[in-house]
Amino acid sequence: METGVEKVPTYALCYLVNGDATGLTEQEVSEIDSLLREQSVELVCPPASDEQWQPYFSSSPWFGKPCEVIDCDIVYRVT
């Protein structure tokens, strides 16, 4: 497995961490699912503590349009 850090849109965290698509459109869910599949993502890990939870605006998030993001550790499957 490989790991990396990505700028994950805050609006997608509930879906990426808990599988809760509430508030997301079908298109957003499809886009996220495609990205996870194409990049062989195994796990998305947001910061563990409130001190590390520092959302900020990014013009180039991991996916989607410019928005508020948070740096998350990503675990990739190596095949």
C-alpha positions, 0 to 999 in steps of 0.5 A: 500500500502507498499513502499520500495527502490530498486536498479533500473537499469538506462537503464530501467527507461524510460520504468518503468516511461514512458512506453517507451521500446525504446532500450530494448529487448523483453526479457528485457521488458518481464522480467520487466513486470513479475517482476512488476506483481509478486511483485504487483508493482503499481509505480516506483518513481525515485528521484525528484531532480538532487541532489538525482540523483546519479547513481552507479554500483551495482552487485545486481540490482533489476533485470537483470545483474550487471549494473548502478542503481539508488535508487527508491521508489517503491509502492507495491499493498497489496491485 
